[in-house]
Each structure stands twice: as structure tokens, then as C-alpha cells.
Amino acid sequence: MIGLLFLFILIAYIAAAIFTVKRLQSKAAKYIAIAIYVLIPTWDILPGYIYFQYLCETESGNEIYRSVDDVEGFFSTGYPLGNREDAFIKYGYKLMERGNQQLGFYRYWLGQDDRVREEKIKEPVSRYALREEKKLRPWNVQQNDYVIFDIKTNEIIAKSTLFKYIGSWIMTRPGELVPTGGRPGIWKSCHNYSSETWKDFFVKTLKPTR
């Protein structure tokens, strides 16, 4: 439905541009009108991309404020180290917890047969957790911060920042114009995550018990 709406608006916009240009008499006026119609949806792309590149060079990456030794596990709403098996077998953590108040909390660990065990728990016991924070910066740049923090004191001990460039101002209004399933369309991103990126960030911050 959103895709059809976007197509209809696009066709109507092009038709309005053609209609306007054809009614103008002088070539100069026609060129000015064409430029205006082209710039309305695209004028902020170049400065936005330059700003995005600047943020990638100056603010993206991992910041580890302090490391913690002998960490058995952590709490996270997702699986930052790949699947659950990776957290235990590859990186050496003993347990992982996830969930929320509405759906409940769960604890995972590795059994003697190297299979992941799951248990529903009343509340997490992990001292450290990962949360994701998102905000929209100027010029349609989205900032994603992955923050490792101390649950007891709320102290931030590490932060990993990536930036996503959304593109033109139109892309920030997907519910109205852009067929992206209600989410901004991402043109480009920097400091993307891979298993090695997560390992460098997580394992150097929360050093697993060996």
C-alpha cells in the first residue's frame, strides 16, 4: 500500500513538473523550474553525505572506558556475539540473560553435551548489560550507540558507535512517502558490525572467566 502511494506521488510530482515547464515561455525560466523541481527532493543529499563522512571519521568506533576481568556473563536484549553458542564456545562466557518485564526473563548456559540450556527466571542476576540507543543527527544521519553498562551503578563502561546515512529528507518520512516498511531507508553506514567487531568490543570490555 505504501509502495503504491509512493508511486502515485512520484508520478504526480513528475507530471506537475512537466506541466509547469511546458507552460513557461523562456528557456531560462524552464531551466530554473527544472532545477527547482530536482532540488526540492534532493537538495540536502550532498551536505548530508559530507556530514555523515565527517561523523564516521571523528565519532564512530569503539570506546572502552574500563575493562572488567572474570565476567561470567551479561544481559542483552539480542545476541551481540552471533548465536548463543558463539558466546559460550567461541568467547568463553558462562551464561547469558535476556528478556523484559512483559515477556519474562531467560537465562542460557552451555551444558556438558555442548548444547545450550534455557531457563525462565524471575529476574536477571548479571552485573553488566548491553543496550542500544538511537538518535537522529542533523542532515538525516542516524546514530546507533551500543552501550555496555553496570546495572548496579548505571556506569557506562564502553560504547560502540555506528552511523547510518538515510539520504534525502524524504527518506525520513517513510510512513508518508517511502516504501521501506515504516523504517528509514539506509543508503550507507560506517563501523558496521561483524563477529570480529563485536569480539573486539565485547571481549575486551567484559573479559570472560577462563
C-alpha positions, 0 to 999 in steps of 0.5 A: 500500500505504501509502495503504491502511494509512493508511486502515485506521488512520484508520478504526480510530482513528475507530471506537475513538473512537466506541466509547469515547464511546458507552460513557461515561455523562456528557456531560462525560466524552464531551466530554473523550474527544472532545477527547482523541481530536482532540488526540492527532493534532493537538495540536502543529499550532498551536505548530508553525505559530507556530514555523515563522512565527517561523523564516521571519521571523528565519532564512530568506533569503539570506546572502552572506558574500563575493562572488567576481568572474570565476567561470567556473563551479561544481559542483552536484549539480542545476541551481540556475539552471533548465536548463543553458542558463539558466546559460550564456545567461541568467547568463553562466557558462562551464561547469558540473560535476556528478556523484559518485564512483559515477556519474562526473563531467560537465562542460557548456559552451555551444558556438558553435551555442548548444547545450550540450556534455557531457563525462565527466571524471575529476574536477571542476576548479571552485573553488566548489560548491553543496550542500544540507543538511537538518535537522529543527527542533523542532515538525516544521519542516524546514530546507533550507540551500543552501550555496555553498562553496570546495572548496579551503578548505571556506569557506562563502561564502553560504547560502540558507535555506528552511523547510518546515512538515510539520504534525502529528507524524504527518506525520513518520512517513510510512513508518508512517502517511502516504501521501506516498511515504516523504517528509514531507508539506509543508503550507507553506514560506517563501523558496521558490525561483524563477529570480529567487531563485536569480539573486539568490543565485547571481549575486551570490555567484559573479559570472560572467566577462563 
